Amino acid sequence: MKINETRPYVPWDLVGSFMTDAFIAAGVPEEDAKICADVLMESDRRGIESHGCNRFKPIYIDRINQGILNPVTKLEIIRDTPTTVVADAHDGMGMVASHRVMEMLIDKASKYGMAMGAIKNSSHYGIAGYWAMMASKRGMLGITGTNARPSIAPTFGVENMLGTNPLTFAFPTDEEFPFVLDCATSITQRGKIEFFAKNGMDTPAGMVIGRDGKAKTDSKQILTDLTSGQAALAPLGGIGEELAGYKGYGYATVVEILSAALTGSLFMKDLTNKDENGNKRPYHLGHFFIVINPEFFMGEETFRKTAGSILRQLRASEKAPGEERIYTAGEKEYLVWLDRKDKGVPMGKAVQDEFIAVRDMYGLDYHFPFE
């Protein structure tokens, strides 16, 4: 996999320290701030820039300052059994709430083999793969999903009804990296379009549908239209049934139900950040998490070996003409990390400006190499 990068790299320790200190300045407790910074950096480590430093200011810092995201996460455990937990994040940091619940579930699965949890009244929890990989790093299987503000239109529809609703899996293997399938149930997600817009790029045709049923490509206009309801993301598979868009629509609905129904919380159109008077309010998102301990089946070693063998056989299968190689889920992200681990975070002009703005806002004593 060839990686051509023209943006300047910023050292990981500098990025991590700055975001941590900025979160603290915004009112987030120190240990929570470290978690939030690490989740964002993990996204950039894996090359998923739609959920990394790109979102630090607009999704977290700005929302805290707008009063629609509580910097102090007062997690309330509503129900707790040997294998389940339900929590209320009270509109605190979704990343912090998710970290606490995943630690509980991993502990439960260590004792009982499986555990499932759900959170209500939460906020954006960052890259979904982070939570699934918390389990895989402990030799367990992790599964998670979250609902989000409406953006996907149902098959044969043009109204944004469902969130991008990722359904994410991470499995340990006997290789250097786990199997990680972390993707939205739409063709693309809002964060990717934000990335396109910040870098002056059009959104490829077919990813977004307008109210007139036609594809939209102007990234900046799409962001406006998604908010106003004049555009919607196409589900995974695309518009209509020709390329099986109903499958992505179905999986998005599965995630919506599990994220909301397990906690009896809000869903779809009620997840917007505006009240009936048009005033901004918290998003009240829901998440779910599943942890499975392979030791309670045929053992962790057997699982790792079998999973690794499956992946190696897939990569060794016959390639299409002109293609260099076949990848398995999580491999490209691992290769990005190998390329970036000693270089740092590649940072474009828009994110550079956001870092400077946050630094100046809080009067933090930092100087960045791109200045």
C-alpha positions, 0 to 999 in steps of 0.5 A: 500500500503506497502512502503519499503524504504532503502535509506536515507531520506533528509529533504524537506526544505534542498532539497528545499533550496539547489535546489533553491540556485543551480538554482540561482547560475546557473543564474535562478532568485530567484522566478523562482528558487523557482518554479523549485525546487517546481516542482521537489519536487512535483514529489518526494512528489508523488513518481514519482521519474523519474521526481524529484531530479533524474533529477535536475542535468542532465536535468536542471543544465547540460543543462544550463551549456551546453548553451542549456537552458536559465536560464532567461525565457523571456516569450513572449505572442504571442496571448491573447484573453479572453479565449486563450493564445499562448506564446513563452518561447524562450528556457527558463525554461519550468517550469517557462513558464508553471507556468505563462501561467497556472496562466493566464488560471486559471484567464481566466477560473474564468471569462469565464468558460474555457480557453486553452493555448499553449507554443512554444520553451519551455523546459522540464516542469517537472511533467505534473500533477503539471500543471493540479493540479494547476487548481484542487487546485483552484476547476477547471479541469486541462488538459495538455500535452507536446511533447518531443524528439522522443522515441516512435515507431508507431505501427508496426514500430521500429523507434523512432518518437513520444515523450512520450507525457503525456496526463494528467488530474486533477479533484477536488473531495470531498475527501482529494486528487484530481483525477490525471491521469498523465502518458506517452502515452508509456508503460514507459518513459525515466526518468524511464529507467534513474532511472533503470540505476542509480539503476543497474536495468534491464528494463522489457522486452516489454517496449523497442523495438530494430531496429531488432524488439526484446525487449531490457532490458539493461537499460544503453544500452537502454539510449544510443540506444534511443539517437542514434535511435537504440531503441524505446519505445513501445506505451501504450498497447505494441508492435503491436496490440495484446494488443492494442498498437495502442491506445497509439500510437494514443493518443501520436499523439494527444498530438504531434499535439496539442503541435505543431499545436496550436503554429505552432512549431516544432515536432517529429524528429525536437525536437532532441537536435542536429543540422545538424552539430551534435552540441547541441541545445535547444529542442524547445518543445511545451505544451498545457493546458486546464482549465475548471471551473465547476461553469459554469456547475452545480457548483464546489460542485456538481462536487466534490461530483459526482467525489468523488462518482464515485471514491468511488464506483470504490474502493468498487467494487469486488476485484480480488482474492488475491488482497488487494484493488482497487485504483483510479488515484492519490490515491497511490501518495497521500499515498506516500505523507502521508508517506514521508511528515515528512520523506523527500526525499529518495535519492539513491547514484547516486542522492546523488553524483549529489547533491554533484557535484552541490554543489561543482561546485557552492561552496554552503555552504551545508552539506547533512545527507548522507555524 
